[in-house]
Amino acid sequence: MAKDSTKNTSCGDGEVCDPSKRDFMVLAANGLGVVGACTVAWPLIDSMNPSQDVLAQSSVEVDISSVQPGQQKKAMWRGKPIFVYRRTPQQIADANKVDVASLRDPQTDKERTKPNHEEWLVVVGVCTHLGCIPIVGEGEFGGWFCPCHGSQYDIAGRIRKGPAPQNLVVPPYEFINDKTIRIG
Ligand code: FES
């Protein structure tokens, strides 16, 4: 004979309960579990949102009005050094003479600068090998030399020699006017 599922059944410990009540208890328990998970997860998610301090550093404005051709200015952005280098016409010409196909990380000078602002090179000042800070004006290529393991970058920040796998990174930036750039 088929069992009548609407009849009371055992809930354990000898207690008899109504199946519809039991289903309700299971749903309620699951619901509480979800609420509990949300209660635990929300502070966690909320804590992962950037703080006001971090948001304030998400972009930084740099006054470049005093930088002369052949000079570099350093700034900090998101905890990293940024090199803002003002190049001479000769340095720009040298950067454009390079056979791009011969480069380890092929990029033209134009791809690494802003139109009508080619005299400015803006890069993250962190060697792409293991993260040391390269030194400006040293090495064989007129750009930067990394003292840690000898990587050399040219005046467009492109890797030319040594173990670094990639060019110095160009961060997102824009010219607010001729005297100020905003990084980030
Ligand atoms: S960290 Fe720059 S060459 Fe190794």
Boltz pocket constraint, residues with backbone or C-beta under 6 A from the ligand:
constraints:
  - pocket:
      binder: B
      contacts: [[A, 127], [A, 128], [A, 129], [A, 130], [A, 131], [A, 132], [A, 146], [A, 147], [A, 148], [A, 149], [A, 150], [A, 151], [A, 162], [A, 163], [A, 164]]
      max_distance: 6.0
